[in-house]
């Protein structure tokens, strides 16, 4: 039987196979990289980069099983910024940059010792490029395919939290790969727990952003990239991380309470298919094609 979108709440289907594909792809490569002897070499780097494609591979697997209409809408959600209200761009900036900037600023005001990152042009460009790549590779899976399937079956806040838990667990092998950011945190450290808990909370905020923006994967990919890049480019300290985590927690609770757990998910499921954005574009074009009323030259 073909797994096609149906029902008023958008595409339906089991979400478990998506996670099986993602974890089978990523973990088989990342655990192999973790097993290789130190120091890491070209093979480790190749395994690390290839393993990170897991969410994109899972998204491709889901999209391929669906009809052409879903396929076209899904691709549009990745690249098309049109039809997204300005308020969601402001929300993106707040979620992506607010916690790290405020955390670093308040930690600096208390005199907390911090690690100052390399702000040379090449280093900054590398951080931004890697953050963009991570957002564009991961988000079609987490807040695209997985979110579409899971939100169609349960309350959006539960789907978002579930995806956040799997997202955090997906990173586990990186804590054992020398040279990775996660390896530097250390398993079981305070930053280890803060990082994993904040991923669950960001999972909720990112689903809220995507839903509010008509299912836009582009918007949430930029939020993902912005959060990663900002965190790498501001002075880092344990105090700053704790403050940033507290800010993300407050924002997450506020969003859940204000939206009553729906995270801006429309009753007709249009956020899951991208049809809200497409409809907005069609209406804009229709208005542009209507001739002005009143006096005219004819």
Buried (B, 14 or more C-beta within 10 A) or exposed (E): EEBEBEEEBBBBBEBEBBBEBBBEBBBEBBBBBBEBEEEBEEEBEEBBEBBBBBBBBBBBBBBEBBEEEBEEBBBBBBEBEEBBEEEBBEBBEBBBBBBBBBBBEBBBEEEBEBEEBEEEEEEBEEBBEBBBBBBBBBBBBBBBBBBBBBBBEEBBBBBBBBBBBBBBEBBBBBBBBBBBBBBEBEEEEEBBEBBBBBBBBBBBBBBBBBBBBBBBBBBBBBBBBBBBBBBBBBBBBBBBBBBBBBBBBEBBEEBBEEBEBBBBBBEBBBBBBBBBBBEBBEEEEEEEEEEEEEEEEE
